[in-house]
């Protein structure tokens, strides 16, 4: 048989290929030749996943034991540090867990691993991860850098004095009580990254790891825990919402924190957020999601070092006072109807992105447009403004009553997203935005069917490019929409030519498929 190109691949390349394949496909690939079989056995990644192979129950553990024995016999040098041990099994009883522990023990006592991933794929049984000998094996490893535990009931009666080199711990979808969580975290003096994903069973999370740099808590239960963080080297913290009750967060001696994202945290009084971030002098990135809305539904933010601020899903927000002189990026998502006060002092604001919900439109459309204009005035000095909303253009009431709002002259780059905008209203919206922002240099409009880009010269001459984005299987309907877009583009060109008393650049070259 003539050799195939895969016969000439070096083992490290085959190792990388096998690492990206699901276990059952890796097994099939290993049977293709002696070289691939040898490379599979000597791979620095040892992975057994019962959910991905045809062997189940005791047969799976027999298969894993044989494969592990082959691998150990092939890799004679026990000083060689392996990349990863990944083990996933359907742990339905104590017997299956006992074999699970035995398999991990054999692998970890014979070889050193940088990464160990242990997971239970049982849907009906939460096995209790309570094995002192296994904890000792994991903690005594001097090469272990990342430990991932998923879908266990974790019990640790006491803390262990260890010299574990672990730098990252990920615990997912697991039940763990307060005492076990405290004892677990105390075992890792060199821990730098901590991730708790949708764990439950504890009422308080108290973290005091001296080396900790990043931390993420995703909580999903009927009552959120109180989080107390005392980590002097912490740089980034993310807290993702609980199911029901908001939880509280306290920072103690976290003065090096630069990035903070919090969702549905009960801050209490309006100035509570300001008090929180005032204790974090180096904070640069702040994201507040569905938070700080108890009581008055308002908050205050004043921070001289803040460079990025994101406020979203705060639908009950009625008042926000923002003083951030070095802000470079601002993102807001919510409604303007209940936003009675919005102030910021920021000479360095460069980009602003605003997503606005129109609600039930209890007011007339012209009144909403006036509110929109007044709201956007806060961002008139930014270099680039992006607005996501549903807006058709100037209401007729404004034209009839000569109540057109005052223009905003300082915005230079404007992006509008309006996916529900009918093609018949493209010209009205473009005209409205140009009258509202008369000195804009670039205008980008994205709808459900098209992207339109207009660039203006110093003499207000312009060039227009556009691209259709129709995704409809009905060819007749697609052609109809395409024709309506073409007509709308022609109307925009005519409107711009009339208002500018000029002709567009390269109008004769415009084509429906000109790319932006």
C-alpha positions as CSV (number, residue, x, y, z in Angstrom):
1,X,0.0,0.0,0.0
2,X,1.3,3.4,-1.0
3,X,2.0,5.8,1.9
4,X,-0.5,8.6,2.4
5,X,0.5,12.2,3.4
6,X,-0.4,11.4,7.0
7,X,2.4,8.8,7.2
8,X,4.9,11.6,7.1
9,X,3.5,13.7,10.0
10,X,5.7,13.9,13.1
11,X,4.2,12.8,16.4
12,X,3.7,16.3,17.8
13,X,1.5,17.3,14.8
14,X,-0.5,14.1,15.3
15,X,-0.9,14.9,19.0
16,X,-2.4,18.3,18.1
17,X,-4.8,16.7,15.6
18,X,-6.0,14.1,18.1
19,X,-6.4,16.7,20.8
20,X,-9.0,18.6,18.7
21,X,-10.9,15.4,17.9
22,X,-13.8,14.0,20.1
23,X,-12.6,10.8,21.8
24,X,-14.5,8.4,19.6
25,X,-13.1,10.0,16.5
26,X,-9.6,10.0,18.0
27,X,-10.0,6.3,18.6
28,X,-10.9,5.7,15.0
29,X,-8.0,7.9,13.8
30,X,-5.6,5.9,16.0
31,X,-6.6,2.7,14.2
32,X,-5.5,4.1,10.8
33,X,-1.9,3.1,11.1
34,X,0.8,2.0,13.6
35,X,2.2,5.5,13.7
36,X,-1.1,7.0,14.6
37,X,-1.7,4.2,17.2
38,X,1.7,4.9,18.7
39,X,1.1,8.7,18.7
40,X,-2.4,8.3,20.3
41,X,-0.9,6.2,23.1
42,X,2.0,8.7,23.7
43,X,-0.2,11.8,23.5
44,X,0.4,14.4,26.2
45,X,-3.4,14.6,26.6
46,X,-5.1,11.7,28.3
47,X,-8.9,12.0,27.8
48,X,-11.7,9.5,28.7
49,X,-15.3,10.6,28.1
50,X,-18.0,8.1,28.7
51,X,-20.6,10.3,26.9
52,X,-18.5,10.2,23.7
53,X,-17.7,6.4,23.4
54,X,-19.9,3.4,22.9
55,X,-18.6,1.7,26.1
56,X,-20.9,2.3,29.2
57,X,-20.7,1.5,32.8
58,X,-18.1,-1.0,33.9
59,X,-17.1,-1.5,30.2
60,X,-16.1,2.1,30.0
61,X,-13.8,1.9,33.1
62,X,-12.3,-1.4,31.7
63,X,-11.6,0.4,28.4
64,X,-10.1,3.4,30.3
65,X,-7.9,1.1,32.5
66,X,-6.5,-0.7,29.4
67,X,-5.9,2.5,27.5
68,X,-4.2,4.0,30.5
69,X,-2.0,1.0,31.0
70,X,-0.9,1.1,27.4
71,X,-0.2,4.8,27.7
72,X,1.9,4.3,30.8
73,X,3.9,1.5,29.2
74,X,4.5,3.6,26.2
75,X,5.6,6.7,28.2
76,X,8.5,5.3,30.4
77,X,9.9,8.6,31.6
78,X,7.8,9.5,34.7
79,X,9.6,12.8,34.9
80,X,7.8,14.0,31.8
81,X,5.0,16.4,32.6
82,X,1.8,15.7,30.6
83,X,-0.5,18.5,29.4
84,X,-3.9,17.3,30.5
85,X,-5.9,14.6,32.2
86,X,-9.6,14.7,31.3
87,X,-12.0,12.2,32.8
88,X,-15.8,12.3,32.4
89,X,-18.0,9.4,33.6
90,X,-21.6,8.5,34.4
91,X,-21.3,8.2,38.1
92,X,-24.5,6.6,39.1
93,X,-23.4,4.9,42.4
94,X,-20.6,4.6,44.8
95,X,-19.0,1.7,42.9
96,X,-18.7,3.8,39.7
97,X,-17.2,6.7,41.8
98,X,-14.7,4.3,43.4
99,X,-13.5,3.2,40.0
100,X,-13.4,6.8,38.9
101,X,-11.2,7.7,41.9
102,X,-8.9,4.7,41.2
103,X,-8.4,5.7,37.6
104,X,-7.4,9.3,38.6
105,X,-5.1,7.9,41.3
106,X,-3.3,5.6,38.9
107,X,-2.8,8.4,36.4
108,X,-1.7,11.1,38.9
109,X,0.7,8.9,40.8
110,X,2.5,7.7,37.7
111,X,2.7,11.0,35.8
112,X,2.6,14.7,36.5
113,X,-0.2,16.8,34.8
114,X,-0.5,20.5,34.2
115,X,-4.3,20.3,33.8
116,X,-6.8,17.9,35.4
117,X,-10.5,18.0,34.4
118,X,-13.0,15.8,36.3
119,X,-16.6,15.7,35.5
120,X,-19.7,13.6,36.3
121,X,-22.1,13.3,33.3
122,X,-24.9,11.7,35.4
123,X,-28.2,13.5,35.1
124,X,-29.9,11.8,38.1
125,X,-27.2,11.3,40.7
126,X,-25.0,13.8,42.4
127,X,-22.0,11.8,43.5
128,X,-20.4,13.1,46.7
129,X,-16.8,14.2,46.0
130,X,-15.5,13.2,49.4
131,X,-12.3,11.2,49.2
132,X,-9.4,12.4,51.4
133,X,-6.8,10.3,49.5
134,X,-7.9,11.8,46.1
135,X,-7.8,15.4,47.5
136,X,-4.3,14.7,48.8
137,X,-3.2,13.4,45.4
138,X,-4.5,16.5,43.6
139,X,-3.1,19.0,46.1
140,X,0.4,17.4,46.4
141,X,1.0,17.7,42.7
142,X,3.8,20.2,42.0
143,X,3.1,20.5,38.3
144,X,-0.7,21.0,38.5
145,X,-1.7,24.5,37.2
146,X,-5.5,24.1,36.5
147,X,-8.1,22.0,38.2
148,X,-11.7,21.8,36.8
149,X,-14.5,20.1,38.7
150,X,-18.0,19.8,37.3
151,X,-21.3,18.4,38.5
152,X,-20.3,17.0,41.9
153,X,-21.4,17.3,45.4
154,X,-18.2,18.6,47.0
155,X,-17.5,17.8,50.7
156,X,-14.2,18.7,52.4
157,X,-14.5,18.4,56.2
158,X,-11.2,20.1,56.9
159,X,-8.5,22.1,55.2
160,X,-5.3,20.4,54.1
161,X,-1.8,21.9,54.5
162,X,-0.4,21.6,51.0
163,X,2.3,22.9,48.7
164,X,0.0,22.8,45.6
165,X,1.2,24.9,42.7
166,X,-2.4,25.3,41.4
167,X,-2.9,28.7,39.7
168,X,-6.5,28.3,38.3
169,X,-9.5,26.6,39.9
170,X,-12.8,26.1,38.0
171,X,-15.8,24.6,39.8
172,X,-19.0,24.3,37.8
173,X,-22.5,23.1,38.5
174,X,-21.6,21.7,41.8
175,X,-23.1,21.7,45.3
176,X,-20.8,22.8,48.0
177,X,-21.5,24.1,51.6
178,X,-19.9,27.1,53.3
179,X,-17.4,25.1,55.3
180,X,-16.3,22.9,52.3
181,X,-15.9,26.0,50.1
182,X,-13.8,27.7,52.8
183,X,-11.6,24.6,53.2
184,X,-11.2,24.1,49.5
185,X,-10.0,27.7,48.8
186,X,-7.6,27.6,51.7
187,X,-5.7,24.7,50.0
188,X,-4.3,26.8,47.2
189,X,-1.9,29.5,48.4
190,X,-0.7,30.3,44.9
191,X,-4.2,30.5,43.3
192,X,-4.4,33.3,40.7
193,X,-7.6,32.6,38.8
194,X,-10.9,31.5,40.4
195,X,-14.1,30.6,38.5
196,X,-17.3,29.5,40.2
197,X,-20.0,28.7,37.6
198,X,-23.5,28.1,38.8
199,X,-22.6,26.4,42.0
200,X,-25.0,26.3,45.0
201,X,-25.3,25.2,48.6
202,X,-23.3,28.0,50.2
203,X,-24.6,31.3,51.7
204,X,-21.4,33.2,51.8
205,X,-18.4,33.3,49.6
206,X,-15.4,34.7,51.4
207,X,-12.2,34.9,49.4
208,X,-8.8,35.9,50.8
209,X,-6.3,34.4,48.4
210,X,-3.2,36.6,48.5
211,X,-2.1,35.8,44.8
212,X,-5.6,36.0,43.3
213,X,-5.7,38.1,40.1
214,X,-9.0,37.3,38.4
215,X,-12.3,36.0,39.7
216,X,-15.6,35.1,38.2
217,X,-18.8,34.1,40.0
218,X,-21.9,32.9,38.1
219,X,-24.7,32.1,40.6
220,X,-28.0,30.5,39.8
221,X,-30.2,29.7,42.8
222,X,-33.2,31.1,44.6
223,X,-31.0,33.1,47.0
224,X,-27.7,34.7,46.1
225,X,-24.8,34.5,48.5
226,X,-23.0,37.4,50.1
227,X,-19.6,37.8,48.5
228,X,-16.7,39.2,50.6
229,X,-13.4,39.6,48.7
230,X,-10.1,40.4,50.3
231,X,-7.4,40.0,47.7
232,X,-4.8,42.7,47.4
233,X,-3.6,41.5,44.0
234,X,-7.1,41.2,42.4
235,X,-7.3,42.8,38.9
236,X,-10.6,41.6,37.5
237,X,-13.9,40.5,39.0
238,X,-17.1,39.4,37.3
239,X,-20.4,38.6,39.1
240,X,-23.2,37.2,37.0
241,X,-26.8,37.3,38.2
242,X,-28.6,35.0,40.5
243,X,-32.1,33.6,39.7
244,X,-34.0,35.7,42.2
245,X,-32.8,37.6,45.2
246,X,-29.9,40.1,44.6
247,X,-26.8,39.4,46.5
248,X,-24.3,41.8,48.2
249,X,-20.7,42.3,47.4
250,X,-18.0,43.7,49.7
251,X,-14.4,44.6,48.6
252,X,-11.7,44.7,51.2
253,X,-8.2,45.9,50.3
254,X,-8.8,45.4,46.5
255,X,-7.0,48.6,45.5
256,X,-5.4,47.1,42.3
257,X,-8.7,46.1,40.8
258,X,-9.0,47.5,37.2
259,X,-12.0,45.7,35.7
260,X,-15.3,45.1,37.5
261,X,-18.6,43.7,36.0
262,X,-21.5,43.2,38.3
263,X,-25.1,42.1,37.5
264,X,-28.1,42.3,39.8
265,X,-26.3,43.3,42.9
266,X,-28.1,45.2,45.7
267,X,-26.1,48.4,46.2
268,X,-28.8,50.1,48.3
269,X,-28.8,54.0,48.4
270,X,-28.1,56.0,45.2
271,X,-24.5,56.9,46.3
272,X,-23.6,53.3,47.2
273,X,-22.0,52.5,43.9
274,X,-20.0,55.6,44.2
275,X,-18.8,54.5,47.6
276,X,-17.9,51.1,46.2
277,X,-15.8,52.3,43.4
278,X,-14.2,55.1,45.4
279,X,-12.4,52.3,47.3
280,X,-10.9,51.1,43.9
281,X,-8.7,54.0,42.7
282,X,-7.2,52.2,39.7
283,X,-10.5,51.0,38.3
284,X,-10.6,51.4,34.5
285,X,-13.5,49.3,33.3
286,X,-16.9,49.2,35.0
287,X,-20.0,47.3,33.8
288,X,-23.3,47.5,35.7
289,X,-26.1,45.2,34.6
290,X,-29.5,45.2,36.2
291,X,-28.2,46.7,39.5
292,X,-28.5,49.5,41.9
293,X,-32.3,49.9,41.4
294,X,-33.6,49.3,44.9
295,X,-35.3,52.3,46.5
296,X,-35.0,55.4,44.3
297,X,-33.9,53.6,41.1
298,X,-30.9,55.8,40.7
299,X,-27.2,55.9,41.2
300,X,-24.2,58.2,41.1
301,X,-20.8,57.5,39.6
302,X,-17.7,59.7,40.1
303,X,-14.3,58.3,39.2
304,X,-11.3,60.1,37.8
305,X,-9.6,57.0,36.4
306,X,-12.5,55.3,34.8
307,X,-12.0,54.7,31.0
308,X,-14.9,52.4,30.1
309,X,-18.5,52.4,31.5
310,X,-21.3,50.1,30.5
311,X,-24.8,50.4,31.9
312,X,-27.4,47.9,30.6
313,X,-30.7,46.2,31.5
314,X,-31.3,48.8,34.2
315,X,-34.9,49.2,33.2
316,X,-36.0,50.8,36.5
317,X,-33.4,53.5,36.2
318,X,-34.9,57.0,36.8
319,X,-31.8,59.1,37.5
320,X,-28.1,58.8,36.8
321,X,-25.3,61.2,37.7
322,X,-22.0,60.4,36.0
323,X,-18.7,62.4,36.5
324,X,-15.9,60.5,34.7
325,X,-13.4,63.0,33.2
326,X,-11.2,60.3,31.5
327,X,-14.0,58.2,30.0
328,X,-13.1,56.8,26.5
329,X,-16.0,54.4,26.0
330,X,-19.6,54.6,27.2
331,X,-22.3,52.0,26.5
332,X,-25.9,52.3,27.6
333,X,-28.9,50.1,27.1
334,X,-32.4,50.9,28.4
335,X,-35.2,53.4,28.1
336,X,-35.1,57.2,28.1
337,X,-38.6,57.7,29.3
338,X,-37.7,57.1,33.0
339,X,-34.3,58.7,32.7
340,X,-35.0,62.2,34.2
341,X,-31.4,63.2,34.7
342,X,-28.3,62.2,32.9
343,X,-25.1,64.1,33.4
344,X,-21.4,63.5,32.8
345,X,-18.3,65.6,32.8
346,X,-15.9,64.0,30.3
347,X,-13.6,65.9,28.0
348,X,-12.0,62.7,26.8
349,X,-15.2,60.8,25.8
350,X,-14.4,59.3,22.4
351,X,-17.1,56.7,21.6
352,X,-20.7,56.3,22.9
353,X,-23.1,53.5,22.1
354,X,-26.7,53.8,23.1
355,X,-29.4,51.2,22.8
356,X,-32.9,52.6,23.4
357,X,-36.2,50.8,24.0
358,X,-39.3,52.8,22.9
359,X,-41.5,51.0,25.4
360,X,-45.3,51.3,24.8
361,X,-45.0,54.8,23.3
362,X,-47.6,56.3,25.7
363,X,-46.5,59.7,24.5
364,X,-46.9,60.8,20.9
365,X,-44.1,60.1,18.5
366,X,-43.0,63.8,18.3
367,X,-42.7,64.0,22.1
368,X,-40.5,60.8,22.0
369,X,-38.3,62.4,19.3
370,X,-37.8,65.5,21.4
371,X,-36.9,63.3,24.4
372,X,-34.5,61.4,22.2
373,X,-32.8,64.6,20.9
374,X,-32.4,66.0,24.5
375,X,-31.0,62.6,25.6
376,X,-28.5,62.5,22.8
377,X,-27.4,66.0,23.5
378,X,-25.4,64.6,26.4
379,X,-23.2,62.9,23.9
380,X,-22.8,65.7,21.4
381,X,-19.1,66.1,22.1
382,X,-18.1,62.5,21.4
383,X,-16.3,61.7,18.2
384,X,-18.4,58.6,17.4
385,X,-22.0,58.0,18.4
386,X,-23.9,54.7,17.8
387,X,-27.6,54.6,18.4
388,X,-29.7,51.4,18.4
389,X,-33.5,52.1,18.3
390,X,-36.7,52.0,16.3
391,X,-37.2,55.4,14.7
392,X,-38.7,56.3,11.4
393,X,-37.6,59.9,11.1
394,X,-39.0,63.3,11.8
395,X,-42.7,63.0,12.9
396,X,-45.1,65.0,10.8
397,X,-46.2,66.8,14.0
398,X,-42.8,68.5,14.3
399,X,-42.9,69.8,10.8
400,X,-46.5,71.0,11.0
401,X,-45.9,72.9,14.2
402,X,-42.4,74.2,13.4
403,X,-41.0,72.4,16.4
404,X,-37.9,70.9,14.9
405,X,-35.3,70.4,17.6
406,X,-32.1,72.4,17.7
407,X,-29.2,70.6,15.8
408,X,-26.2,69.0,17.5
409,X,-23.2,70.3,15.6
410,X,-20.2,68.4,17.3
411,X,-20.9,64.8,16.4
412,X,-18.7,63.7,13.5
413,X,-19.4,60.0,13.1
414,X,-22.9,58.6,13.5
415,X,-23.9,54.9,13.4
416,X,-27.7,54.1,13.4
417,X,-29.1,50.5,13.8
418,X,-32.8,50.2,13.1
419,X,-33.6,46.6,12.0
420,X,-37.3,47.1,11.8
421,X,-37.2,50.3,9.6
422,X,-39.3,49.9,6.5
423,X,-37.5,50.6,3.2
424,X,-40.0,53.4,2.5
425,X,-38.7,55.3,5.5
426,X,-35.0,55.1,4.7
427,X,-34.9,58.6,3.3
428,X,-36.9,60.1,6.1
429,X,-34.5,58.7,8.7
430,X,-31.4,59.7,6.9
431,X,-32.8,63.2,6.4
432,X,-33.7,63.4,10.1
433,X,-30.3,62.4,11.2
434,X,-28.5,64.8,8.9
435,X,-30.7,67.7,10.0
436,X,-30.2,66.7,13.7
437,X,-26.4,66.3,13.2
438,X,-25.6,68.7,10.3
439,X,-21.8,68.5,10.7
440,X,-21.5,64.7,10.6
441,X,-18.7,63.4,8.4
442,X,-19.8,59.8,8.2
443,X,-23.2,58.3,8.6
444,X,-23.8,54.5,8.7
445,X,-27.3,53.0,8.7
446,X,-27.9,49.3,9.3
447,X,-31.4,48.0,8.8
448,X,-32.9,44.5,8.5
449,X,-32.3,44.5,4.8
450,X,-29.4,46.8,4.0
451,X,-26.3,48.6,5.1
452,X,-25.9,52.2,3.9
453,X,-22.7,54.2,4.3
454,X,-22.5,57.9,3.5
455,X,-19.3,60.0,3.7
456,X,-19.3,63.8,3.4
457,X,-16.5,66.0,2.2
458,X,-15.6,69.4,3.6
459,X,-17.8,71.1,0.9
460,X,-20.6,68.7,1.9
461,X,-20.3,66.7,-1.3
462,X,-20.9,63.1,-0.5
463,X,-20.3,59.5,-1.6
464,X,-22.8,56.7,-0.9
465,X,-22.1,53.0,-0.8
466,X,-24.6,50.3,0.2
467,X,-25.0,46.5,0.5
468,X,-28.2,44.5,0.6
469,X,-28.4,41.9,3.4
470,X,-31.7,40.2,2.4
471,X,-32.0,36.7,3.8
472,X,-35.3,35.4,2.4
473,X,-35.8,32.1,0.6
474,X,-38.7,33.3,-1.5
475,X,-37.1,34.7,-4.6
476,X,-40.1,36.8,-5.6
477,X,-40.2,38.5,-2.2
478,X,-36.4,38.9,-2.3
479,X,-36.6,40.7,-5.6
480,X,-39.4,42.9,-4.4
481,X,-37.5,44.0,-1.3
482,X,-34.3,44.5,-3.4
483,X,-36.2,46.8,-5.8
484,X,-37.7,48.8,-2.9
485,X,-34.2,49.2,-1.4
486,X,-32.9,50.4,-4.8
487,X,-35.7,53.0,-5.0
488,X,-35.0,54.1,-1.4
489,X,-31.3,54.6,-2.3
490,X,-32.2,56.7,-5.3
491,X,-34.5,58.8,-3.1
492,X,-31.7,59.3,-0.6
493,X,-29.3,60.4,-3.3
494,X,-31.9,62.9,-4.7
495,X,-32.5,64.3,-1.2
496,X,-28.8,64.7,-0.4
497,X,-28.2,66.3,-3.8
498,X,-31.1,68.8,-3.3
499,X,-30.1,69.7,0.3
500,X,-26.4,70.0,-0.5
501,X,-27.0,71.7,-3.9
502,X,-24.4,69.4,-5.2
503,X,-24.1,66.0,-6.9
504,X,-22.8,62.9,-5.2
505,X,-19.4,61.7,-6.0
506,X,-19.4,58.8,-8.5
507,X,-23.2,58.6,-8.6
508,X,-22.9,57.1,-12.1
509,X,-20.8,54.3,-10.6
510,X,-23.2,53.4,-7.7
511,X,-24.3,49.8,-7.8
512,X,-26.7,47.9,-5.6
513,X,-23.8,45.6,-4.6
514,X,-21.2,48.2,-3.9
515,X,-19.5,47.0,-0.7
516,X,-19.1,49.2,2.3
